[in-house]
Amino acid sequence: MDMQLAPAPLVTDPRRRLILFFFLMTAMFMATLDNQIVSTALPTIVGEFGHLERFGWIGSAYLLSLSAVMPVYGKLGDLFGRKYVMMTAITIFTVGSAVCGLAVSMNTLIAARVLQGLGGGGIMVSIFAVNADLFEPRERARYQSYSSLVLMASGAIGPVLGGTMSDLFGWRSIFLVNVPIGLIALAGLAVMLPYRKPHRRPKIDYAGALLLALTTTSIVLATDSSELFGALVSPQSIVIIAFGIVCAVAWVLVERRAPEPIVPLQLFRNSTFSLLLVMSIMGGAIAIGMVNYLALFLQTTTGLSPSAAGALFILLTGGLVCGSLSAGRIISKTGRYKPFAIASLTCSAIAFALMSQIHAGTPIALIGAIMMLHGIGIGLAQQVPIIGVQNAAPTRDVGAATGSVTLSRMGGASIAISIYGAIIASQLDKVGVSIPGVTDIEQLTPKMMASLPEASRQAVADIYAAAFSPLFMTSCTIALIGLVAAIMLKPVQLPRAGEAKMPQANAAE
């Protein structure tokens, strides 16, 4: 295949690019925050509307529609240009937020969350694709590290912000606050972002889009089935898995014949793309999927209060910030990302292997140091899969490739959350010991644990430490699978603006 020039940045004025980047990050913060901010407000919402059995759907509805549309938005940006696709996504998200804030019943809220997700998925993919238009490959590494920080910051701030806003202004405020933010981001992009018209006639692959959306929806529903249907393996989940497999096979058959496939299958012939996709799935599993379980582990095994456990997360976030910023700067200087992929997954594998050995009396300082190591691990390769696939894909398919990687990260997180949940549940079910003052160990809150007698509290901590050990070993295995993929990557060097992309990055291998 011919060598391909890295396209010139869409905006050449550095100040204008920075302002544009600020508006992009505002939109991204809004979309990713919404995944986390609801968690602490859920009990209040259920208190107002009732229908506790639909509690899980408030989070799942957003994640479902978000995941289903990610690759579709990537492709639409390739076909129609990113500016108006991104603005449409922000508009849908803002309208969805307004409807959530004005919801009159649980069903209205769930439907509005679906609408929000349809916009949120587009925002997350379009931002990374617009970054590819704004910055040349080397410089992009630095800016993608800032995007990654916004992603993680929203994850860390979300639960605290959700609880605080619910207490001060009522739960509706956590949705309505998105309306002015969305309008500011829309106005900024309308004025500042130039429109680059793609040089091809759009042919939309409707069948491929629908089948891919149904496949991703089936994956999310199946992984969430313990919360939605009461058990991980239930008649409903088996039907959903079978339906998902049929959709996946049909999707591959449709994409082979489509003139403009949603995800061009030739991307998978490029070993760099496939290996980065594997890394992205494993990265999602150990970074996003693990957050809630780490919080549960700290509160049950160490007996820390929620706020003290939250303080330990500052170490994890601090490690992440250091890893992400330093990796972003060095990649932008050297153009090489493979060493960071290897270092990242090595750090995480070591951190989880050490965590599996933690018992109830382990010093808090040691646990904090291990969490910081895991944070550095996540940070080092946070932006590697996106930078790598954007460089490996032909320019015409950058959006589709970005959508695939963003989706695979969410998919990895979603599947891991259900696997982790099943491991903990099965380990706690094995416990035959009755502990004085504890009727059901799974219903214990940190406050209830604090009020238990010392002997009972120690017994609960020991049981949880034993239950978490196989979970951390599973995470260590996931990190090692990602590490193998990272080692197999080709040592590609990112081009500078105007330089030719490495020929092996584009060739179908």
FENDADA-V762729 format. One line per field, one symbol per residue. burial: b if it has 24 or more other ideal C-beta (glycine too) atoms within 12 Angstrom, else e. A space follows every 10 residues. Layout:
burial = ???
This chain:
burial = eeebebbebb beeeeebeeb bbbbbbbbbb bbbbbbbbbb bbebbeeebe eeebbbbbbb bbbbbbbbbb bbbbbbbbbb bbbbbbbbbb bbbbbbbbbb bebeebebbb bbbbbbbbbb bbbbbbbbbb bbbbbbbbbb bbbbbbbbbb bbbbbbbbbb bbbebbeeee bbbbbbbbbe bbbebbebbe ebbeebebee eeeebebbbe bbbbbbbbbb bbbbbbbbbe ebeeeebeeb beebeebbee beebbeebeb bbbbbbbbeb bbbbbbbbbb bbbbbbbbbb bbbbbbbbbb bbbbebeebb ebbebbbbbb bbbbbbbbeb bbeebbbbbb bbbbbbbbbb bbbbbbebeb ebeeeebbbb bbbbbbbbbb bbbbbbbbbb bbbbbbbbbb bbbbbbbbbb bbbbbbbbbb bbbbbebbee eeeebeebee beebebeebe ebeeebbebb bbbbbbbbbb bbebbbbbbb bbbebbeebb ebbbbbeeee bbeebbeee
